[in-house]
Amino acid sequence: MLTGSLRSFAQKRYTLSGVIKDEVTGETLIGATVRIKELPQSGSSTNNYGFYSLSAPEGKYTLLFTYVGYETISRTVSLNQNQSINVSILAKGNLQEVVITANKANSDQVKSPQMGLEKLNMAQINNVPVIMGEKDILKTISLMPGIKASSEGNTGFYVRGGGSDQNLILLDEATVYNASHLFGFFSTFNSDAIKDVSIYKGGMPAQYGGRLSSVLDIKMNEGNSKDFTVQGGIGLIASRLKVEGPIVKDKGSFMVSARRTYVDAFLKLSSDTAIKNSSLYFYDINVKANYHFNDKNAIYISGYFGKDVLGLKNIFGTNWGNATGTIRFNHLFSNRLFSNTSLIYSNYNYTIQNFQNDQGFKAVSKITDLNLKQDFQYSLNDNHLVKFGVNVLHHTISPGSINSDGSSSYNNVKTELRYGFENAAYISDEWKVSDKLSVLYGVRLNGMFLTGPGTFKSYDLKGEVLSSSTYKSNQLVKSYFNLEPRLSASYQLNEQSSVKASYNRNTQNVHLLSNSTSSTPTDLYVISSKNIKPEIADQVSAGYFRNFKDNAFEFSAEVYYKALQNQIDYKDGAQLIVNQDVEAELTYGSGRAYGIELFLKKKYGRFNGWVGYTLSKTERKFDAINGGKYFSARQDRTHDLSLVGIYTLNKRWTFSGTFVYATGNAVTYPTGKYNIGGLTTYSYSARNSYRQPATHRLDLGATLEGKENKKFSSSWTFSIYNVYSRRDPFSITFRDSKTDPTKTEAVQTSIFATPIPSVTWNFKF
Amino acid sequence: MIVTVLLISIVMLNSCTKVVDIKVGNDTDKLVIEGMVIDTAGSQSVKLTTNVPFSNSNTYPPVTGAIVSVNDGNGSTYNYIEGPSGIYTSPAFVAKAGNNYTMHVLVNGTDYTASSRMPELVVLDSLSSKVSPFDSKQREVTVYYKDPAGKANYYRFVMFLNGVQVKAVFVFNDDFNDGKKVSIDLSDDDTDMFSGDKVTVEMQCIDKSIFTYWNTLMQQGGSGPGGGVTPSNPPTNISPSVLGYFSAHTSQKKSMVLK
C-alpha cells in the first residue's frame, strides 16, 4: 500500500475520459468498460450517458474497450496530458456471436461490489416468448430469481417479499406509477424504445430512494445519430412503429416509438352485444431527442405518454394513463467531474364515467410529481468513484373527485388535494480498497414534508377522529427525516469467484392503497401524514459469485433477510375511492422476508439462457389481523423456479422456451359455514394459512429472420403461450352448489385455459 | 364494480371455471347470532345457530336454552320466547326510529350484548326493470328512493327472484348521493333474470356498523381477478366477539313482474 501511494505521488498522473458509442447507430453504451492492458487492475465503466473517466501515470498504453455483445477494440495512447478519447464499437453480427466464444467477456459480476443487481439484455428480452407475442420487460424480469410475477398474465411484480407498490419504476428517471396496461396484461414499456434495463433487489446505491423493495431503472433509446431508420411490427393484438435518425449528424438525434392495440376491432365482430359495444385498447408513445453541443455539454429531452381506454357504449367508460417528461443537461466540469441536471415531470391519472342519465357521474383521481435533481460523479482517483447529489421532489395528489350534472343522482364530491415535498441528498463512494476488496458505501438523507392547505385529521386505532386542524397554503403539517445507510462490499477469492455482502435501509413516503391484488386503475396513492408513517425496510444480504469457462457461465447464490416497519393494510369493509377520511380505514403493522436465490446463466454460445430458483418466506404482522400473529403474505411463495433457454439454430432461426414453476399463493379458505341474512356465509380462522395449487407453465417461441438485405430486414416471431394447457388457478371461490343447492362447492377460475398462439411480423429499413 | 364485470367478460373469452375438491380445516360448533328488530309488527326475532364444516349440507344446528331479551332504550325490556330452529321471538313490540335497542343473549353462561339505533325510514319509491347492457335477453332491476339530505344514510337491499332470495349482498351509503333522488341497479353475475320473472325487493335502512358488516361481505363476494379482497369474518357489533350481528332496521317490500 505504502509503496503504491508513494509511486502514485512520485509520478504525474493524467486522466483519460470520453464517451463510448455504438458504431452503427451512434447510441451511447451504458456499462461499457475501459481497461489499460499494461495495468491489469485499472479499469472504468461508462455511466448512464456513456461517459467514462480513468487515470494513469504518464506512459504508453494500450486501451481496451469492451461491451457485452460487441467487438473489443484497442487503441494505443501516449499519455502525457489529460486526454479525451471517444470511441465507437461495433456490435457482433448474429452469426459471429455464435462462433466467437466468450474469452473476452468481462467478469464484472464477480468484481463489482454491487450485489442484488440484475441486468437484462434487450436481445434476450426480444427472444423470450410472451403472451400474444408482445415482448415485455416486466414479464421477462419476473423470470429472475427473487422477482415474482404478482399473478398470471399480470405485469405487477414482487421483489424479495415486497409489495408491488414497493418497487421504484423509473423511465428516464421519471417515476412510473402504474406500469401496466389492460389491468396488467401488458406493461407500459414498449421494448422498441428501451435501451437498458437494470433492477436492484438489494444493495441499492445511494442515488436511488423512495421505495422499499427494488429499483427498476429503465432507459430509453436516444435515437440513431448516423442514419434514419424505421422499424416496426404487426402483431395479432398490437402494432408498433419506431422512427429514429440524426438531427445533426453525430451531434444530435431523435427517436419516436409508438404502439396501439386493436383488440376492440375484434370485439366488434362478436355477436354478444356487451362485447360488441365495448371499447378496449391502449396506446403509448415514447419520444426522445438529444443534442451534444460539444464534448462538454449535452441535452436530452424524453417523454412518455400512455393511455388505456375501456368502456361500454352509453353505459360507462374508464381511462387511465401515465405521462412523464424528462429534460436532462450533462456538463463536464473537468474530465473527472461529470454533472447531470434533470427536471422531471410525472403524472398518473384515471377517470371513471357513467353515462346513464340518472346515474351519470365522472370520477377523477391523479398524482403529479415535479422533480429537480442534481447529480455529480467525481473520479477522485483510480480507487475512488464518488457520486453525490440532491433532489427536490414535489407531489400533488388528488385522491378523487366526482362531477355530475343536475339530472344525476350523484352529488359533486371534492376531496382536498394533498401536497408534499420529498427532498433528498446523497453521497456514495465506490472504493477499491485493495486488489481483492471493493466497497460501495454511502448514505442518503430523506426529508418528507407534508404541507397545507387543507384540514388534516388524526385518528385513533378505531378510526375515530382524535384531532383536526386546518393549515394554510405551504404551511408545514408534518415532517419526517430518515437517514438511509447503504453498504455493499465484495472480496475477490480469485479471478473467477468472489463473496459479497450488503446492508441497506430504504424508506417510502408514497403509499398505494388497493383492495385488489391485480393492478386496477383505481389504485389510490397517499403520502406520509400525521397517521401514516414512512415505511422502512432494512435488508442484509450475502452472496457467492462465480464465473466458469472464461466467463461464459455466471453463477450466483444470494441470501437475504429483510425487516419491514410501518406497513399498511386497510380495515374490513374499507372504502378507498374518493374518501377524504381514507386514513381512518388503515391499520399498521410490520413484516419480514428472507430467502435464498440461486442463479446460473449461460451468457454466450449457440445455446444460452438461465435457471433461477428462489426459496423464500414472506410474512406480515398487524395487531388488527390474525390475532396479531405473523401470517404469510399473499406474495409468499416457498419455491419459485424459472428456466429460460434460447437456441440459435442458424443465421435465420432462433428458438426459445421458458418454463416457470411456483408454489401457489397463500390464501384464506373457509373453516366453516353458517347462514346469515338468508345467505350461506363462510367463517375463517387464521389468515392465509392455505395454499392454492402450485402453478407451472411452458411457453415456446421462434424467430425467423428474413433474407439478408442491406436496405430492408424483416423477421417473423411465433410464440405459443401455455403449451400444455395448464389450468393454473387464478382464484378459488366458494358458493352454493349449482347442482345440489343444499351443498357448497369450491370453484377454480383459470384465465388462460388453452394454449395461446401468436405471430408478429417485424421490419426495419 | 361494472369495470370488473366487463373485465371478467373479456377475460372469460379464454378462461374456464371448474369445481375443485379443496381440503379445508374445520373450526366449527361456534355460536352464530342473527338478531333483528324491525318496524313491522310480529317480526322481532333472534336466531341462534352454530357453524358447520364446509363439506356438510347447508343445515345449521339450533342453539337451545338461551335467554334472549331486547331493551328499547326507553326502559322497556322484552323477553323473547324460544321457538323451533333456534329462533327466539317477541310479538310484543314494533321498533321505532331513533330508539337505541340493546340485545342480550345468555348462552352457556356467557352474556352477549349488542346495540343498534333504529334509523329513520326512507321510502322505497318504486322499482323498474330494463334490458341488461351486457346481454339483451336479460333484465336488470332498478330501485328508486329519495335520500334525506344532510345526514349519513345506509341501505341494504334483499332481492327475491320468483320467491327465491338472490345470493348476493347489496348495500349502499349516501357518500356520493346525499339528498338526491337515487336510482340503483341491482344485478348479480350469477343470477339470470328474464322478462316475466317476478321480483320482490326488500329495502332496509340500516345503521353504520351493520353497513360495515354487509359491505365487508359484499367486497369479499367479488370473484374478479385476484379473487377479491382477502376474506375474513366481518366485524360484528356483538361483544364478546361472535359470528353474526344485531340490527335495528326498517323494512319495506315492493314487487314487480319484469317487462
Contacts between the chains, C-beta under 8 A, distances in Angstrom:
chain1	res1	chain2	res2	distance
A	151	B	225	7.3
A	151	B	226	6.2
A	154	B	225	7.9
A	183	B	7	6.0
A	183	B	225	6.6
A	272	B	9	8.0
A	272	B	135	7.4
A	273	B	133	7.9
A	273	B	134	7.5
A	273	B	135	6.6
A	273	B	136	5.0
A	274	B	6	7.4
A	274	B	9	6.1
A	274	B	133	6.5
A	274	B	134	3.9
A	274	B	135	6.2
A	275	B	9	6.6
A	275	B	10	7.3
A	277	B	133	7.7
A	278	B	6	6.1
A	278	B	10	7.6
A	280	B	10	6.5
A	310	B	3	7.1
A	310	B	6	6.8
A	310	B	7	7.8
A	312	B	2	7.7
A	312	B	6	6.0
A	312	B	133	5.9
A	312	B	134	7.9
A	315	B	2	7.4
A	315	B	133	4.7
A	316	B	2	5.4
A	316	B	3	7.6
A	318	B	3	5.8
A	352	B	3	7.2
A	354	B	2	7.8
A	358	B	181	7.6
A	358	B	183	4.8
A	359	B	183	6.0
A	359	B	184	7.8
A	359	B	185	7.6
A	361	B	176	7.2
A	402	B	176	5.6
A	408	B	180	7.7
A	409	B	177	5.1
A	409	B	180	4.7
A	409	B	181	5.7
A	409	B	182	4.5
A	409	B	183	5.5
A	410	B	176	5.1
A	410	B	177	5.2
A	410	B	180	6.8
A	411	B	176	6.1
A	411	B	177	5.9
A	411	B	178	6.0
A	411	B	179	7.3
A	411	B	180	6.2
A	413	B	175	7.3
A	413	B	176	5.6
A	515	B	219	6.7
A	515	B	229	5.0
A	516	B	224	7.3
A	516	B	225	7.3
A	516	B	226	5.4
A	516	B	228	7.4
A	516	B	229	7.1
A	517	B	225	7.6
A	517	B	226	3.4
A	517	B	227	7.4
A	518	B	224	7.7
A	518	B	225	4.0
A	518	B	226	4.4
A	520	B	3	7.6
A	521	B	3	7.8
A	522	B	3	7.9
A	571	B	235	7.9
A	572	B	212	7.2
A	572	B	216	4.3
A	572	B	232	6.0
A	572	B	234	6.1
A	572	B	235	5.3
A	573	B	211	7.9
A	573	B	212	4.4
A	573	B	213	7.4
A	573	B	215	4.2
A	573	B	216	3.8
A	573	B	219	6.5
A	573	B	234	7.0
A	573	B	235	7.1
A	575	B	175	7.3
A	575	B	215	7.6
A	578	B	175	7.6
A	578	B	176	7.1
A	579	B	175	7.5
A	625	B	232	7.6
A	634	B	230	7.1
A	667	B	227	7.5
A	667	B	230	7.9
A	668	B	230	5.7
A	668	B	231	5.3
A	668	B	232	7.0
A	669	B	22	6.4
A	669	B	24	4.7
A	670	B	24	6.1
A	670	B	54	5.4
A	670	B	231	7.7
A	671	B	24	6.2
A	671	B	25	5.1
A	671	B	26	6.0
A	671	B	27	3.8
A	671	B	28	7.4
A	671	B	54	7.5
A	672	B	26	6.3
A	672	B	27	5.6
A	672	B	28	4.4
A	672	B	30	6.9
A	672	B	51	4.0
A	672	B	52	6.3
A	672	B	53	6.2
A	672	B	54	6.6
A	673	B	51	6.1
A	673	B	52	6.2
A	673	B	53	7.8
A	673	B	54	5.7
A	673	B	56	7.7
A	673	B	58	7.4
A	674	B	32	4.4
A	674	B	49	6.4
A	674	B	50	7.5
A	674	B	51	4.1
A	674	B	52	7.3
A	674	B	60	5.9
A	674	B	243	5.9
A	674	B	244	7.9
A	675	B	32	7.7
A	675	B	49	6.9
A	675	B	58	7.0
A	675	B	60	5.5
A	676	B	32	6.9
A	676	B	34	5.5
A	676	B	243	7.6
A	676	B	244	6.1
A	676	B	245	7.6
A	677	B	34	7.2
A	677	B	158	7.2
A	677	B	169	7.7
A	677	B	214	7.6
A	678	B	158	7.0
A	678	B	165	4.6
A	679	B	165	7.4
A	679	B	167	5.8
A	679	B	169	7.1
A	679	B	217	7.9
A	680	B	58	5.8
A	680	B	167	7.4
A	681	B	217	6.7
A	682	B	54	7.4
A	682	B	231	6.9
A	683	B	27	6.9
A	683	B	30	6.7
A	683	B	51	5.0
A	683	B	233	5.9
A	683	B	243	5.9
A	684	B	231	5.8
A	684	B	232	5.4
A	684	B	233	5.6
A	685	B	25	7.1
A	685	B	27	4.5
A	687	B	230	6.7
A	687	B	232	6.8
A	688	B	230	7.1
A	690	B	24	7.1
A	727	B	16	6.6
A	727	B	18	7.5
A	729	B	20	7.9
A	730	B	15	7.4
A	730	B	225	6.9
A	730	B	226	7.9
A	730	B	227	7.6
A	731	B	223	6.3
A	731	B	225	7.4
A	731	B	226	6.6
A	731	B	227	3.2
A	731	B	228	7.8
A	732	B	20	6.8
A	732	B	22	6.6
A	732	B	227	7.0
A	733	B	223	4.5
A	733	B	227	6.3
A	733	B	228	7.9
A	734	B	54	7.4
A	735	B	167	7.5
A	735	B	190	7.4
A	736	B	58	6.9
A	736	B	167	6.4
A	737	B	19	8.0
A	741	B	58	7.6
A	742	B	57	4.7
A	742	B	58	5.3
A	742	B	59	7.5
A	743	B	57	5.7
A	743	B	58	6.8
A	744	B	54	6.1
A	744	B	58	6.7
A	745	B	19	5.0
A	746	B	19	6.9
A	746	B	20	5.3
A	746	B	21	7.3
A	746	B	22	4.2
A	747	B	17	5.4
A	747	B	18	7.1
A	747	B	19	5.7
A	747	B	20	7.1
A	748	B	17	6.6
A	748	B	18	5.7
A	748	B	19	7.8
A	748	B	20	4.5
A	749	B	15	6.2
A	749	B	16	7.5
A	749	B	17	4.8
A	749	B	223	6.9
A	750	B	15	6.0
A	750	B	16	5.6
A	750	B	17	7.6
A	750	B	18	7.9
A	751	B	11	5.4
A	751	B	14	6.8
A	751	B	15	4.5
A	751	B	225	7.6
A	752	B	14	6.0
A	752	B	15	7.2
A	753	B	14	6.4
A	753	B	15	5.9
A	753	B	16	4.0
A	754	B	14	6.6
A	756	B	14	7.0
